[in-house]
Amino acid sequence: MNRPIASEPLSPEALEAALRAVGPERYHDLHPFHDLLHGGKLTKGQVQAWALNRYVYQAAIPRKDASLMGRCDDRELRREWLHRITDHDGFGEDKGGVERWLILTDGLGLDRDYVVSQEGALPATKFAVEAYVHFVREKPLLEAVASSLTELFAPSIHRQRIAGMLANYDFIDERVVAYFRRRLDQAPKDADFALDYVKRNARTVAEQKGALAALTFKTEVLWAQLDALHHAYVCGAIPPGAFRPE
Ligand SMILES: O=C(O)c1cc(C(=O)O)c2c(n1)C(=O)C(=O)c1cc(C(=O)O)[nH]c1-2
């Protein structure tokens, strides 16, 4: 639950504490699908399904960041936000995070064109991811920034994933987990900047409630994707047209 905000705005420190408290209650590291994934309990086909669906999220991140920049009058914020797009799409020699994700799906034996086409992704994955892009495009800028704050909680799940998947699956190697190693450096810088921005700019009770609600919304975007994976690939209710492991 979000901490209730009374009639007085929180201090920046108390707001930070309230934002950080969302993670232990709602972040997707708590989802049972992640226990299965990191604990080596999935078949290769189920891991393929996760990677192929998660590609939809990866591919949308630079679009949502471009949306955010497209509506931002603050040059300093744009300067700081810009590298998020190149982190994923690449710049010059660096082919970027989307390419590293495709190295992961290549390593799992998935056909690149099929992954990139997103044809085999679950309906709920597409809806959840697109809801995030729309949220960032349409909500107040402060809430758009706050919705990225799940990244405060990402390094710990990336560390768990690297260690768990390397230890538990013979089809996972360093090349496949390179995406997550890179995020260990990138995510904390992004999250620190976004947190500082939210603390400086969420001054009224309404703005602080909006920031907390944005972060909660984002945890739901992530949770819904894992619910869909669990339903389809653990419970076995694969929707028509979605990827079917061999
Ligand atoms: O593997 C994960 O659990 C995870 C979570 C998140 C997140 O919390 O949104 C991101 C990422 N990874 C990630 O790799 C990434 O590039 C990323 C960007 C964003 C964002 O909202 O801008 N979240 C995340």
PDBQT file of the ligand as one rigid body, heavy atoms in Angstrom, charges set to zero:
ROOT
HETATM    1  O1  LIG A 301      14.779  -6.918 -15.534  1.00  0.00    +0.000 OA
HETATM    2  C1  LIG A 301      14.077  -6.201 -14.868  1.00  0.00    +0.000 C 
HETATM    3  O2  LIG A 301      13.474  -6.591 -13.873  1.00  0.00    +0.000 OA
HETATM    4  C2  LIG A 301      13.950  -4.775 -15.278  1.00  0.00    +0.000 A 
HETATM    5  C3  LIG A 301      13.033  -3.951 -14.681  1.00  0.00    +0.000 A 
HETATM    6  C4  LIG A 301      12.908  -2.631 -15.134  1.00  0.00    +0.000 A 
HETATM    7  C5  LIG A 301      11.938  -1.807 -14.419  1.00  0.00    +0.000 C 
HETATM    8  O3  LIG A 301      11.916  -1.873 -13.181  1.00  0.00    +0.000 OA
HETATM    9  O4  LIG A 301      11.142  -1.132 -15.048  1.00  0.00    +0.000 OA
HETATM   10  C6  LIG A 301      13.684  -2.175 -16.205  1.00  0.00    +0.000 A 
HETATM   11  C7  LIG A 301      14.626  -3.082 -16.713  1.00  0.00    +0.000 A 
HETATM   12  N1  LIG A 301      14.753  -4.344 -16.262  1.00  0.00    +0.000 NA
HETATM   13  C8  LIG A 301      15.494  -2.704 -17.770  1.00  0.00    +0.000 A 
HETATM   14  O5  LIG A 301      16.338  -3.512 -18.189  1.00  0.00    +0.000 OA
HETATM   15  C9  LIG A 301      15.393  -1.425 -18.357  1.00  0.00    +0.000 A 
HETATM   16  O6  LIG A 301      16.140  -1.104 -19.276  1.00  0.00    +0.000 OA
HETATM   17  C10 LIG A 301      14.429  -0.537 -17.862  1.00  0.00    +0.000 A 
HETATM   18  C11 LIG A 301      14.085   0.758 -18.256  1.00  0.00    +0.000 A 
HETATM   19  C12 LIG A 301      13.035   1.096 -17.449  1.00  0.00    +0.000 A 
HETATM   20  C13 LIG A 301      12.241   2.331 -17.472  1.00  0.00    +0.000 C 
HETATM   21  O7  LIG A 301      11.165   2.326 -16.869  1.00  0.00    +0.000 OA
HETATM   22  O8  LIG A 301      12.659   3.325 -18.112  1.00  0.00    +0.000 OA
HETATM   23  N2  LIG A 301      12.762   0.098 -16.600  1.00  0.00    +0.000 N 
HETATM   24  C14 LIG A 301      13.605  -0.915 -16.819  1.00  0.00    +0.000 A 
ENDROOT
TORSDOF 0
